[in-house]
Amino acid sequence: MFEIESQFMKSFCFTYICFVLLVRAGSAGTVTYIYDGQDRVVSVQNGAALATYTYDAGGNLTGSALPGTVQFVGGERSTFEGVGSVTIAVERANGSDGPLSIGYATANSTATAPQDYLSTTGILNWADGETGQKSFNVSIIQDALVETPGEVMTISLSNPNPNGALAGSSYVLLKIYDQAIEIWRQLHFASPSNSGDGADLMDFDSDGLPNLLEYAFGLNPKSGISNQLPSGVFVDGKFALQFTQPAEVAGIVFGAEWSPTLLPGSWSPLPDLGSGALHYFSLPPEVRGSGFLRWKVTSH
């Protein structure tokens, strides 16, 4: 019995096979029948349910199976240049009779291969009795261009075996955005590259803060008066550093270190006790007396 949404019940038969179609009031759907060259039903699909049928040389029905269906895990997704690669997952569910396979491929849209990503094709295979997710990777290329608001490529599934096993959309879109720091460099130094005046370790305005720190804390790298790193505060009687990361800042790991003396080699890392965009670092509970804190940021 296959159920879809509509307003009637109907019985009908093909050669060797009969179906009862139960249609529920107030709903809509599609049942798809696939035939072979001899006009025999070889599969029936109703949403995420798929049944397949086999015949002997004489045309007699010899068996039926529920091989399940495959579809993308999740819909449209996004990533940044510089991440290396993106993992795309595909899932087999709703049955596991027999082996099942499906092909995958990338295709250009506003993003093109090999400038923005590496063209990728292949086949995912599930064994008889196997369900669950399989995945493949798409390599993302970091170029020297600023492409706002980002570019789009297509990832598609095709040629399912058995026929009809593909459920849901046959493709998803992958949006590729420039790294946030590249957009920041372009804005301030007219180039997205980590070189020259825009290099991470360059202190263009000579305020003692390299560009990477200026970016991380949302400062102006061309204004020496922007030397306004978050200062220490007392929270519950403990000296601490805290800072809310600007929404436009990404690709940065915020950290802090403490020292009892300021001497070289005396600095130790502190855990980030904040959550989300709030970063919070405090002197260890066992510290009594003086202690010093300093910010540390790294890009990834």
C-alpha positions as CSV (number, residue, x, y, z in Angstrom):
1,M,0.0,0.0,0.0
2,F,1.3,3.4,-1.0
3,E,-0.1,6.5,0.6
4,I,-0.2,10.0,-0.8
5,E,-2.4,13.0,-0.1
6,S,-5.7,13.6,-2.0
7,Q,-9.3,12.5,-1.7
8,F,-9.9,9.0,-2.9
9,M,-8.9,5.3,-2.8
10,K,-8.3,3.4,-6.0
11,S,-7.2,-0.2,-6.8
12,F,-5.5,-0.9,-10.1
13,C,-3.3,-3.6,-11.6
14,F,-0.4,-4.0,-13.9
15,T,0.9,-7.3,-15.2
16,Y,1.5,-9.6,-12.1
17,I,1.2,-6.6,-9.8
18,C,-1.7,-4.9,-8.1
19,F,-1.6,-1.7,-6.0
20,V,-4.0,-0.1,-3.6
21,L,-3.6,3.7,-3.6
22,L,-4.8,5.4,-0.4
23,V,-5.3,9.1,-0.8
24,R,-5.9,11.2,2.2
25,A,-8.1,14.2,2.1
26,G,-6.4,17.6,2.2
27,S,-3.0,16.5,1.0
28,A,-1.1,16.3,-2.3
29,G,1.7,14.1,-3.7
30,T,3.0,12.0,-6.6
31,V,3.4,8.3,-7.1
32,T,5.9,7.5,-9.9
33,Y,5.9,4.2,-11.9
34,I,8.9,3.2,-14.0
35,Y,8.6,0.6,-16.7
36,D,11.1,-1.5,-18.6
37,G,11.2,-2.1,-22.4
38,Q,8.5,-4.7,-22.1
39,D,6.1,-2.3,-20.4
40,R,6.5,-4.0,-17.0
41,V,6.6,-2.0,-13.8
42,V,10.2,-2.2,-12.4
43,S,9.9,0.4,-9.6
44,V,7.3,2.5,-7.8
45,Q,8.2,5.6,-5.8
46,N,6.0,7.4,-3.4
47,G,7.9,10.3,-1.8
48,A,10.8,8.7,0.2
49,A,9.5,5.1,-0.3
50,L,10.8,3.1,-3.3
51,A,9.9,-0.5,-4.3
52,T,11.5,-2.4,-7.1
53,Y,10.4,-5.6,-9.0
54,T,12.3,-8.3,-10.9
55,Y,11.2,-10.8,-13.5
56,D,12.5,-14.0,-15.0
57,A,13.2,-14.7,-18.7
58,G,9.6,-15.7,-19.2
59,G,8.4,-12.4,-17.8
60,N,7.2,-13.8,-14.5
61,L,7.5,-11.7,-11.4
62,T,10.2,-13.2,-9.3
63,G,10.7,-10.7,-6.5
64,S,10.3,-7.3,-5.0
65,A,12.6,-5.2,-2.8
66,L,12.8,-2.0,-0.8
67,P,16.2,-0.6,-1.7
68,G,15.6,2.7,0.0
69,T,16.3,6.2,-1.4
70,V,19.3,8.6,-1.3
71,Q,19.4,12.3,-0.9
72,F,21.6,15.2,0.2
73,V,21.9,15.7,4.0
74,G,20.9,19.3,4.3
75,G,20.2,21.9,1.7
76,E,22.1,25.0,0.5
77,R,25.4,25.6,2.3
78,S,28.2,28.1,2.4
79,T,31.9,28.2,3.1
80,F,35.0,30.5,3.0
81,E,38.0,30.5,0.8
82,G,41.0,29.1,2.7
83,V,39.1,26.3,4.5
84,G,40.7,23.7,2.3
85,S,37.7,21.6,1.4
86,V,34.0,21.1,2.1
87,T,32.5,17.7,3.0
88,I,29.2,16.9,1.3
89,A,27.1,14.1,2.9
90,V,24.5,11.9,1.2
91,E,22.2,9.5,3.0
92,R,20.5,6.2,2.2
93,A,17.3,5.6,4.2
94,N,13.9,4.0,4.0
95,G,15.2,0.6,2.9
96,S,18.3,-1.4,2.4
97,D,17.5,-4.3,0.1
98,G,20.3,-4.9,-2.4
99,P,23.3,-2.6,-3.3
100,L,22.6,1.0,-4.2
101,S,24.8,3.6,-5.9
102,I,24.6,7.2,-7.1
103,G,26.9,9.5,-9.0
104,Y,27.9,13.0,-7.9
105,A,29.5,15.9,-9.8
106,T,30.3,19.6,-9.4
107,A,29.4,22.3,-11.9
108,N,30.2,25.9,-12.5
109,S,27.8,28.8,-11.8
110,T,29.3,32.1,-10.8
111,A,32.2,30.1,-9.2
112,T,34.3,28.3,-11.8
113,A,36.8,25.5,-11.7
114,P,39.8,25.4,-11.3
115,Q,40.0,29.1,-10.2
116,D,37.5,28.8,-7.3
117,Y,37.2,25.0,-6.7
118,L,38.5,21.7,-8.1
119,S,36.1,19.9,-10.3
120,T,35.0,16.7,-8.5
121,T,33.1,13.6,-9.7
122,G,32.6,10.1,-8.4
123,I,30.2,7.4,-7.3
124,L,28.9,6.6,-3.8
125,N,28.1,2.9,-3.1
126,W,26.0,1.2,-0.4
127,A,26.2,-2.6,0.1
128,D,23.2,-4.8,0.5
129,G,21.7,-4.2,3.9
130,E,23.7,-1.0,4.4
131,T,22.1,2.4,5.2
132,G,23.4,5.7,6.6
133,Q,25.6,8.5,5.2
134,K,28.4,8.5,2.7
135,S,30.4,11.7,1.9
136,F,32.9,13.2,-0.5
137,N,35.0,16.4,-0.4
138,V,35.1,19.4,-2.7
139,S,38.4,21.3,-2.6
140,I,38.0,25.1,-2.3
141,I,40.6,27.4,-3.9
142,Q,41.8,30.7,-2.3
143,D,42.4,33.2,-5.0
144,A,43.7,36.8,-4.9
145,L,40.4,38.4,-5.9
146,V,37.7,40.0,-3.8
147,E,34.4,38.6,-5.0
148,T,31.6,40.3,-3.0
149,P,29.0,39.0,-2.2
150,G,30.6,35.6,-3.0
151,E,30.2,33.0,-5.7
152,V,28.1,30.0,-6.2
153,M,28.7,26.5,-7.5
154,T,26.4,23.5,-8.0
155,I,26.8,19.9,-6.6
156,S,24.4,17.3,-8.2
157,L,23.4,13.7,-7.8
158,S,22.6,11.6,-10.9
159,N,22.3,8.1,-12.3
160,P,20.9,6.3,-9.3
161,N,21.0,2.5,-9.4
162,P,18.3,1.2,-9.0
163,N,16.5,3.8,-11.1
164,G,14.2,6.0,-9.0
165,A,16.3,5.9,-5.8
166,L,17.0,9.6,-5.8
167,A,14.7,11.4,-3.4
168,G,14.6,15.2,-2.8
169,S,16.4,17.7,-4.9
170,S,19.0,16.4,-7.4
171,Y,21.3,19.3,-6.6
172,V,22.4,21.7,-3.9
173,L,24.1,25.1,-4.1
174,L,27.5,25.8,-2.4
175,K,28.2,29.5,-1.8
176,I,31.9,30.4,-1.5
177,Y,32.8,33.7,0.3
178,D,36.1,35.5,0.6
179,Q,37.7,35.3,3.9
180,A,36.6,38.2,6.1
181,I,40.1,39.5,6.6
182,E,40.6,39.7,2.8
183,I,37.6,42.0,2.5
184,W,39.0,44.0,5.4
185,R,42.4,44.3,3.7
186,Q,40.8,45.4,0.4
187,L,38.8,48.0,2.2
188,H,41.8,49.5,4.0
189,F,44.8,48.7,1.7
190,A,43.2,48.2,-1.7
191,S,44.5,44.6,-1.9
192,P,43.3,41.4,-0.3
193,S,46.7,39.8,-0.1
194,N,48.7,39.2,3.1
195,S,51.6,41.3,1.9
196,G,53.0,44.9,1.8
197,D,51.1,47.4,3.8
198,G,48.3,44.9,4.4
199,A,50.5,42.1,5.8
200,D,49.3,40.6,9.1
201,L,52.5,41.6,10.9
202,M,52.7,45.1,9.4
203,D,52.1,48.1,11.7
204,F,51.0,50.6,9.1
205,D,50.0,53.4,11.6
206,S,53.0,52.8,14.0
207,D,50.7,52.5,17.0
208,G,52.4,49.2,18.2
209,L,49.6,47.0,16.9
210,P,50.1,44.8,13.8
211,N,47.3,44.6,11.3
212,L,46.1,41.3,12.5
213,L,45.4,42.7,16.0
214,E,43.7,45.8,14.4
215,Y,41.5,43.5,12.4
216,A,40.7,41.2,15.3
217,F,39.5,44.0,17.6
218,G,37.7,46.0,14.9
219,L,40.2,48.9,14.9
220,N,41.3,51.3,12.1
221,P,44.8,50.2,10.9
222,K,45.5,53.7,9.4
223,S,44.8,55.6,12.6
224,G,47.3,55.6,15.4
225,I,44.7,56.9,17.8
226,S,42.8,53.6,17.4
227,N,45.1,51.9,19.9
228,Q,42.2,50.9,22.1
229,L,42.6,47.3,23.0
230,P,40.1,46.1,25.6
231,S,41.5,46.8,29.0
232,G,41.4,44.6,32.1
233,V,38.4,44.5,34.4
234,F,37.6,43.0,37.8
235,V,34.9,40.3,37.8
236,D,34.0,38.7,41.1
237,G,37.3,40.0,42.6
238,K,39.4,38.6,39.8
239,F,41.4,40.5,37.2
240,A,40.1,39.5,33.8
241,L,40.0,40.4,30.1
242,Q,36.8,40.3,28.2
243,F,35.8,41.3,24.7
244,T,32.8,40.9,22.4
245,Q,33.9,39.9,18.9
246,P,32.5,42.1,16.1
247,A,30.1,40.2,13.8
248,E,32.2,41.1,10.7
249,V,35.4,39.5,12.2
250,A,35.9,35.8,11.3
251,G,38.8,33.4,11.0
252,I,40.4,34.5,14.3
253,V,41.1,32.5,17.5
254,F,41.1,34.8,20.5
255,G,43.4,33.8,23.4
256,A,45.1,35.3,26.4
257,E,48.2,34.6,28.6
258,W,49.1,35.5,32.1
259,S,52.4,35.9,33.9
260,P,53.4,36.6,37.5
261,T,56.5,38.6,36.6
262,L,56.4,39.8,32.9
263,L,59.7,38.0,32.4
264,P,60.3,36.1,29.1
265,G,59.3,32.5,29.4
266,S,56.9,33.2,32.3
267,W,53.7,33.4,30.2
268,S,51.1,30.7,30.4
269,P,47.9,30.3,28.3
270,L,44.4,30.8,29.8
271,P,41.2,29.1,28.8
272,D,38.5,31.1,27.1
273,L,35.6,31.0,29.6
274,G,33.2,33.0,27.4
275,S,30.7,31.7,24.9
276,G,29.6,32.7,21.4
277,A,31.0,36.1,20.5
278,L,32.0,36.9,24.1
279,H,35.6,36.0,25.0
280,Y,36.5,36.0,28.7
281,F,39.9,35.2,30.3
282,S,40.6,35.4,34.1
283,L,43.6,34.9,36.3
284,P,43.7,31.3,37.6
285,P,41.9,30.9,41.0
286,E,45.0,29.9,42.8
287,V,46.8,33.2,41.9
288,R,47.3,35.4,45.0
289,G,48.8,38.8,44.7
290,S,49.9,40.4,41.4
291,G,49.5,39.0,37.9
292,F,49.6,40.2,34.4
293,L,47.4,39.4,31.4
294,R,47.9,39.9,27.7
295,W,45.8,39.3,24.6
296,K,46.9,36.8,21.9
297,V,45.2,36.3,18.5
298,T,45.9,33.9,15.7
299,S,44.4,33.5,12.3
300,H,43.1,30.2,10.8
